[in-house]
Amino acid sequence: MSHIYTKYFQKSKVFLYPLLGIAKGQTYVPVETYICWQDAFDYTDYRFISVYNSIRSTEYIIFEDVVLKQNKMFDSYYKLSSDRHLYIFNIESYKHDFNMFVDGKYSKFSSNAKNKISNYFSSSKGISKNIKSFLYPEEFHSNYAKSLDVDLSIIKEVYEVCSKPDMKKECLIEKIPNEIQLLKDNSISLDKTKPNE
């Protein structure tokens, strides 16, 4: 037994999205989130990828400009289709927390990251308690031991009560746009001019 909480959910959406500082209750929320993009970005690139499904209404464009593109971690945007949009955020400023996320050591997140995550989910009582148990598992070990009918020492040994992220599910499988492919293929080159030419 490596972890207690076994039913999978998109962990980047719970543990990393709140770190962007986007206020809860926005009209638009990502339909899915990822930490890598097959053939484009690996998880070692410290990127957070969010996908939104929406027609580009005036309201959505204002949201995109004000909330997403003005975010201090915003990196780039890619149009996947007329109503499917991808936004990439550089979260290197949370490098430690990101590394702990990849290792499934949510209890080792920094105090700052834990506070942001807890505050984001604070208005949802049921979810809030689960999130707290993931971030501060030692406070909930007895509850998990009783619930699972196992010895407390087993829970303490495992320590974390939420499973590690499934890297296959946290990786976007989608055709890479031409502009990324060009950069990856080194198709764009700047030739030096030779002296006296």
N, C-alpha and C positions, 0 to 999 in steps of 0.2 A: 504494500500500500504506500504510494508515494504522496498522495494528496487526498483530502477528504471530500471536498466538493467536486462531484464528478460530472454533472450535467453541463455540457458546454454552452457557453454564450460568448458573443464577440467581445473579448476582453479589452481590446484597444478602445472600444466605445465607452467602457466603464472606467478604466484606469488611466487612459491617456487623453481622451477628448476634453475632460474638465481642465486639463493643464493649459489648454489654449486660452482660457479666460473668457470664453464666449458665455454670456449670461444665459441661464436656463429660461425657458419660456419663449424662445425665438419662434417666429412663424415658420421658419424653415430649419429642419434638422437633417443631418446626413442619414441616408437610408442604410449606409454601411460605412465601416471604417477599416483601415488596414495599416500595417507597418512596413509592407514591402509590395512591390509590383513586379511580377514575373518578367524577367529580361530587361527591367528598367532600373529598379531600386531594390537593394537588399536591405535587410533590417539593420545592417551595420552602417547604413547611410543616415540613420537617425531622422527618418522622415515619418510623418503621420499623414495618411491619405484619407480624405473623406469624399464620399460620392453623394451628390444631391440629385434627386429627380424632380425637375420642375420646368415648366415652360418659362421662357425668359420674359416674364411680365415686368412692367415698370416697378412693381413692388419687389420682385425678386432681384432685379438689377440693383436697386437701392440697397437691399440686404447684402448682396454680393460685394458691392463697393465699400459700404460702411463697416460691415461686420467681418467679412472674410478677407478681402484684399487689403484692408487697413490694419489687420492683425499683425502685430510685430513679428510673428513667426511665419507669416505667409511667404511661400516660396514661389509657387507657380500654379497656373490653371491650364486645364486641358478640356476641350469640348469633346465628349465621347459620342454624343448624338444631339439632336435638337433639344431634347429635354433631359439629358443626362450629363452632369458636369462633375469634373474631378478637381479637387483642390489639394495641393501638397503644402504641408507646413514643415519647417525645419525646427525640430525640437531638441537640438543639441544643447540648449541651455538647461535641459532636464536630462542630461546624459546619464547621470547616476540612476535616476528613477527609471529611465528607459531600459538600462541594463538590468535593473532589478525586475522589471516587468518581463523581459525576455526570459529570465531565470525562474520566473514564478515566485519571486520573493517579495511579495507585496508588502509584507510587514517591515521590510527594509527600506521602503520609500522614505524620502526626506520628510521632515515635519511640514515643510511648505507644501509639498505635493499632497500629502495626506490631508492637510487642511482644505486644499482646493477641491479635492475629490469629495471629502465629507460634506463640505458646504454646498457643493453642486447638488448632491442627492438628499440634502437635509429635509427638504419639504415632502419627500416621499417616504413615509414612515417605515413601511415594510422593506423597501429597498435599502433605506438608510441603515437599518440594523444589519442587513447582510453585508453591506459595504464596510461597516465598522468591524464586523467579525473578520473580514478579509485583511483589513489594515492593522487591526490590533487583535490577532488570533488568541494570544495568551489569555485575554479576558473571557474568551468563549470556549476554551478547551473543555471545561466540565460539561457545558451544554452539549457539545458535539459528542463527547464520550457517552453521555446518557442517551442522546438521540440515536446514535449508531450502535448502542449496547456493546461498547468495546472498553477495554481498560484505559484509564486516563493516561497511563504511561505511553501507550501507543500514539495517542493524539499528540502528546507533548513531543514525542520523538519526530513525528511527521512535521509538527509545528504549524506550517501553513495549512489553512483550511479551504483554500481555493486552488484548483488545478492550474498548471502552467498553461500559457497560451499555446494553442495548436497553430504552429507556424504555417501549415497548409491553409487553414481557414483564415489566417491573418494576412494572407498574401493575395493580392488582387490578380486575377487571371483575366486579362483583357488585352486586346491588341494595343501595342505601343504606338502612339502618334508618330508620324513621320519625322517631326522635329527632334524627338528624343532619339529615334533610330539613326538619324544623320549624325548626331553627336557621338553616339556609341560606335558607329562605323568609321568615325574620323573622316567622314566624307567632306568636311569643310576644312580647307587648309589655307593658311596664309603664307604664300611664297615669299621668300626673301629676294630682294633684288640684288644682283651681283654688283660689286663696285664698278664704277665707270660705265654703267649701262644707262 
